[in-house]
Amino acid sequence: MPTLKEIKGRIASVQNTLKITSAMKLVSSAKLRKAQTAIENMRPYEEKLQEILALATDSGNDSPKLSLRDPVRANSFGESSPESTEVKKNNTVIVAMASNSSLCGGFNANAIAKVKAVLKEHPGATVYSIGRKMADAMRKAGYPSPKDFTTLSEHPSYGPVSDLVDKFLDDDSDVILVYNHFVSTGKQVPVAEPLVSNTPETPGTQQSSSSDLFRGSEDVIVEPSKKALLEALYPKTLKIKLFAALLDSAAAEHAARTVAMQTATDNGEDLLAELTLQYNKGRQQKITNEILDLAGGRVEQ
């Protein structure tokens, strides 16, 4: 049975922890709103860029395979699905995103598990880890990152993303993005989706895109040519997509940490109530015993 002094010490410890979790929840909430605003501001530009790119895309075989954002379909990557196309090449690159710190629930664990599932399909892939937690996990698994990208997790920047995509295009690599997709504050879904795919698509498996709206249209004039427009916009679209995934992962991280800190705060308040009740009962019992001792002493006299 703990003494009143021990219970009082535990109450003070829980109160201090509650101050930390409450502050972290407020900070994460503010960062989440900022991340959501960044995504909302960039989304119209991304959509318009893909729409312009669709003008230069036709049904010919000389068009590059642009993988549009589709987290629902990408979530089944690595599982048996008639829509998935297996790509087993030595120059496959996986860009895996997680956070630099913990205290965000299952955010990091889910992303790491998703990367390991993709690595079973591509055991010879090179993993570019974004975030310290992902880099540490991949290093232990035998997939060290060729370069340190820990700063991109906390501060997403377009410059390093642009350089990275240029390198992937120069190396003619198949690139797969693995990250937590932000659905809502209480839901983040780990997804794996292709960024660059150099594997020919089998008949009947092509993705439908907004380019279908412009195919066969005789009112569209492209200057200087479709090929020139495609060569200029295709790399930019890939860079925007990777940067959007980075912002999406950041928003999911802040959402996961907000929920985790809210849960920790709620549990701490419940524990504090139990300890306070236990302390009051013990204190009342001690006072009662002292009164009984005094009463018993008077009777003896």
C-alpha positions in Angstrom: 0.0 0.0 0.0 1.6 3.3 -1.1 2.0 6.0 1.5 0.4 9.4 1.3 3.8 10.9 0.5 4.3 8.5 -2.5 0.8 9.2 -3.8 1.4 13.0 -3.5 4.6 12.6 -5.5 2.8 10.6 -8.2 0.1 13.3 -8.4 2.8 16.0 -8.9 4.5 13.9 -11.6 1.2 13.3 -13.5 0.4 17.0 -13.3 3.8 17.9 -14.8 3.3 15.4 -17.6 -0.1 16.8 -18.4 1.4 20.2 -18.9 3.8 18.8 -21.4 1.2 16.8 -23.3 -1.2 19.7 -23.4 1.4 22.0 -24.8 2.5 19.5 -27.4 -1.1 19.1 -28.5 -1.5 22.8 -29.0 1.7 23.1 -30.9 0.9 20.1 -33.1 -2.6 21.6 -33.8 -1.1 24.9 -34.9 1.4 23.1 -37.2 -1.4 20.9 -38.6 -3.4 24.0 -39.6 -0.3 25.5 -41.2 0.4 22.2 -43.1 -3.2 22.0 -44.3 -3.0 25.6 -45.6 0.2 24.8 -47.5 -1.4 21.8 -49.2 -4.6 23.7 -50.0 -2.6 26.6 -51.5 -0.5 24.2 -53.7 -3.3 21.9 -54.8 -4.8 24.3 -57.5 -1.3 24.7 -59.0 -0.8 21.0 -59.0 -4.1 20.3 -60.6 -3.7 23.0 -63.3 -0.2 21.7 -64.1 -1.5 18.2 -64.6 -4.3 19.6 -66.7 -1.9 21.4 -68.9 0.3 18.4 -69.2 -2.8 16.4 -70.2 -3.1 18.6 -73.3 0.3 17.3 -74.5 -0.5 13.7 -73.7 -2.0 11.5 -76.3 -2.7 7.8 -76.6 0.6 7.0 -78.4 3.3 4.8 -77.0 5.9 7.7 -76.9 4.2 9.4 -74.0 5.8 8.9 -70.6 3.8 7.2 -67.9 2.7 9.8 -65.5 1.3 8.3 -62.3 -1.5 10.5 -61.0 -2.2 10.7 -57.3 -4.5 7.9 -56.3 -4.0 6.9 -52.6 -6.9 4.4 -52.6 -5.4 2.3 -55.3 -1.8 2.9 -54.1 -2.8 1.6 -50.7 -3.0 -2.0 -52.1 0.5 -1.8 -53.5 2.5 -4.9 -52.8 -0.7 -7.0 -52.3 -2.3 -9.3 -54.8 -4.4 -7.1 -57.0 -5.3 -7.3 -60.7 -4.5 -3.6 -61.1 -1.0 -3.7 -59.7 1.9 -4.1 -62.1 5.0 -5.9 -60.6 8.2 -4.0 -61.2 11.4 -6.0 -60.2 14.4 -4.0 -61.3 17.7 -3.3 -59.7 17.3 0.4 -60.3 14.1 0.7 -58.3 14.2 3.6 -55.8 11.9 3.9 -52.8 11.4 7.3 -51.3 10.2 6.6 -47.7 8.9 9.3 -45.4 8.5 9.4 -41.6 9.2 11.9 -38.8 12.3 12.9 -36.9 10.7 12.4 -33.5 8.3 10.0 -31.8 5.2 10.7 -29.6 3.0 10.5 -32.7 1.2 7.2 -32.1 1.6 4.6 -34.8 2.7 7.1 -37.5 6.3 5.9 -37.9 5.5 2.3 -37.3 2.9 2.2 -40.0 5.2 3.9 -42.5 8.1 1.6 -41.7 5.9 -1.5 -42.0 4.6 -0.3 -45.4 8.2 0.2 -46.7 9.2 -3.3 -45.6 6.1 -4.7 -47.4 7.3 -2.9 -50.6 10.8 -4.1 -50.1 9.6 -7.7 -50.2 8.5 -7.0 -53.8 11.8 -5.0 -54.6 14.6 -6.5 -52.4 17.3 -4.8 -54.4 15.8 -1.3 -54.2 17.6 1.8 -53.0 15.8 3.5 -50.1 15.9 7.3 -49.8 14.8 7.9 -46.2 13.2 11.2 -45.3 13.0 11.5 -41.5 15.3 10.3 -38.7 13.0 7.5 -37.6 12.7 6.1 -41.1 16.5 6.4 -41.7 17.3 4.5 -38.5 14.8 1.7 -39.2 16.1 1.3 -42.8 19.7 1.4 -41.6 19.0 -1.5 -39.2 17.2 -3.4 -42.0 20.3 -3.0 -44.3 19.0 -0.2 -46.5 21.0 2.9 -45.5 19.9 6.1 -47.3 22.5 7.5 -49.8 21.9 11.0 -48.4 20.6 12.6 -45.2 17.2 14.1 -45.7 16.2 14.5 -42.0 15.6 18.2 -42.4 13.0 17.7 -45.1 10.7 16.0 -42.6 10.4 19.1 -40.4 10.9 21.7 -43.0 9.6 20.6 -46.5 11.5 22.4 -49.2 11.1 22.4 -53.0 14.8 22.8 -53.8 16.0 19.4 -52.5 13.0 17.8 -54.0 13.7 19.2 -57.4 17.3 18.0 -57.3 16.2 14.6 -56.2 13.7 14.2 -59.1 16.3 15.3 -61.6 18.6 12.6 -60.3 15.9 10.0 -60.6 15.2 11.0 -64.2 18.9 11.0 -65.1 19.4 7.6 -63.6 16.3 6.3 -65.4 15.0 4.8 -62.1 11.6 3.5 -61.2 10.5 5.5 -58.1 8.0 4.5 -55.5 6.7 6.9 -52.8 5.8 5.5 -49.4 4.3 7.8 -46.8 1.3 8.4 -44.6 -1.6 10.0 -46.5 -3.5 12.6 -44.5 -7.2 11.7 -44.7 -8.5 13.5 -41.5 -7.2 14.4 -38.1 -8.0 11.0 -36.8 -7.1 9.0 -39.8 -3.7 8.6 -41.7 -3.3 5.9 -44.2 0.1 4.5 -45.2 0.3 4.3 -49.0 2.8 3.3 -51.6 2.4 4.8 -55.1 4.6 5.1 -58.2 6.2 8.4 -59.0 8.2 7.4 -62.1 7.6 4.1 -63.9 9.6 3.0 -66.9 7.8 -0.4 -67.1 5.5 -0.7 -70.1 1.9 -1.1 -69.1 0.0 -4.1 -70.1 -3.1 -3.6 -72.3 -6.2 -2.8 -70.3 -4.3 -1.5 -67.2 -3.8 2.1 -68.1 -5.0 4.6 -65.6 -7.7 7.0 -66.6 -6.8 10.6 -66.2 -7.9 14.1 -67.0 -6.1 13.8 -70.3 -9.0 11.7 -71.6 -11.1 14.9 -71.7 -8.7 16.5 -74.2 -8.0 13.6 -76.5 -9.6 14.0 -79.8 -10.4 17.7 -79.2 -9.8 19.7 -82.3 -10.0 23.1 -80.6 -6.7 22.7 -78.6 -3.6 24.2 -80.1 -0.3 23.4 -78.5 2.7 25.7 -79.0 5.5 25.1 -79.9 4.6 21.4 -79.9 3.2 18.6 -77.7 6.6 17.0 -77.4 8.3 20.3 -76.3 5.5 21.0 -73.8 5.7 17.5 -72.4 9.5 17.6 -72.0 9.2 20.9 -70.1 6.2 20.1 -67.9 6.7 16.4 -67.1 9.7 16.8 -64.8 8.0 19.7 -63.1 4.9 17.7 -62.5 6.9 14.9 -60.9 8.6 17.4 -58.6 5.3 18.9 -57.6 3.9 15.4 -56.9 6.9 14.5 -54.7 6.7 17.8 -52.9 2.9 17.3 -52.4 3.6 13.9 -50.9 6.1 15.5 -48.5 3.5 18.1 -47.4 0.9 15.3 -47.1 3.2 13.3 -44.8 4.0 16.4 -42.7 0.3 17.0 -42.2 -0.3 13.4 -41.3 2.5 13.6 -38.7 1.1 16.6 -37.0 -2.4 15.1 -37.0 -1.1 11.8 -35.5 0.8 13.7 -32.8 -2.2 15.9 -32.0 -4.4 12.8 -31.5 -1.7 11.0 -29.5 -1.2 14.0 -27.2 -4.9 14.4 -26.8 -5.2 10.7 -25.8 -2.2 11.0 -23.5 -3.8 14.1 -21.9 -7.1 12.3 -21.4 -5.4 9.2 -19.9 -3.4 11.5 -17.6 -6.5 13.3 -16.4 -8.1 9.9 -15.6 -5.1 8.8 -13.7 -4.9 12.1 -11.8 -8.5 11.7 -10.7 -7.8 8.2 -9.5 -4.7 9.2 -7.6 -6.5 12.2 -6.1 -9.3 10.0 -4.9 -6.8 7.5 -3.5 -5.0 10.3 -1.7 -8.1 11.8 -0.2 -9.3 8.3 1.0 -5.9 7.7 2.6 -5.8 11.1 4.2 -9.4 10.7 5.5 -8.4 7.2 6.9 -5.4 8.7 8.6 -7.5 11.5 10.2 -10.0 8.9 11.4 -7.3 6.7 13.0 -5.9 9.8 14.8 -9.4 10.7 16.1 -9.9 7.1 17.3 -6.5 7.1 19.0 -7.4 10.3 20.9 -10.8 9.0 21.8 -9.3 5.7 23.0 -6.8 7.6 25.2 -9.5 9.6 26.9 -11.5 6.4 27.7 -8.4 4.9 29.3 -7.9 7.9 31.5 
